[in-house]
């Protein structure tokens, strides 16, 4: 199974900050990497697919990059509604594993 | 508008069974593969199972293989998860999620809570 490791596990930041979350795969997954945002009590929401493609309707302050084993999610200027937990997921092979999550909190 | 609505969750004793349903609307259900994903209380997301549009391809996580069965009824626009031999560690919110052509999960239901406890 491919293991996905996110860092950091939690992060405190302020509105307006630029934030980067990293995700590392235990083996190469090309660009079969997705990012999701989840708020408490809600279902996850797809932000980015294929490592760098923004899902329709997602603000352009979100961006993704990477290929192979190392990936990043960047939020260019944090907004109040961005405080949530973020998950990466590989869909290169089954099982389609998720990272453990990064909780983004208000400083 | 794409909608996925899960139902069937509840409290069940260890060793018991439960059948979850996910009713889809707003898209051509048979054209999409579907997934079940679960989230234990306070924990992260865990992919559970996948079924292709025609049910020709089915996959399970090792943690549920042999105990859970995923099926779909395209005439009813519905996805199912039959869960047998339930364990305490199966306690979670279960989400159905549409598999986009990109391989990502582009739409999710609101989830249904399964609690396995004596």
Boltz contact constraints between the chains, C-beta under 6 A:
constraints:
  - contact:
      token1: [A, 34]
      token2: [B, 104]
      max_distance: 6.0
  - contact:
      token1: [A, 43]
      token2: [B, 95]
      max_distance: 6.0
  - contact:
      token1: [A, 43]
      token2: [B, 108]
      max_distance: 6.0
  - contact:
      token1: [A, 43]
      token2: [B, 110]
      max_distance: 6.0
  - contact:
      token1: [A, 43]
      token2: [B, 111]
      max_distance: 6.0
  - contact:
      token1: [A, 44]
      token2: [B, 108]
      max_distance: 6.0
  - contact:
      token1: [A, 46]
      token2: [B, 104]
      max_distance: 6.0
  - contact:
      token1: [A, 46]
      token2: [B, 106]
      max_distance: 6.0
  - contact:
      token1: [A, 49]
      token2: [B, 102]
      max_distance: 6.0
  - contact:
      token1: [A, 49]
      token2: [B, 104]
      max_distance: 6.0
  - contact:
      token1: [A, 50]
      token2: [B, 102]
      max_distance: 6.0
  - contact:
      token1: [A, 87]
      token2: [B, 45]
      max_distance: 6.0
  - contact:
      token1: [A, 91]
      token2: [B, 103]
      max_distance: 6.0
  - contact:
      token1: [A, 94]
      token2: [B, 59]
      max_distance: 6.0
  - contact:
      token1: [A, 95]
      token2: [B, 47]
      max_distance: 6.0
  - contact:
      token1: [A, 95]
      token2: [B, 61]
      max_distance: 6.0
  - contact:
      token1: [A, 96]
      token2: [B, 47]
      max_distance: 6.0
  - contact:
      token1: [A, 98]
      token2: [B, 45]
      max_distance: 6.0
  - contact:
      token1: [A, 100]
      token2: [B, 44]
      max_distance: 6.0
  - contact:
      token1: [A, 101]
      token2: [B, 44]
      max_distance: 6.0
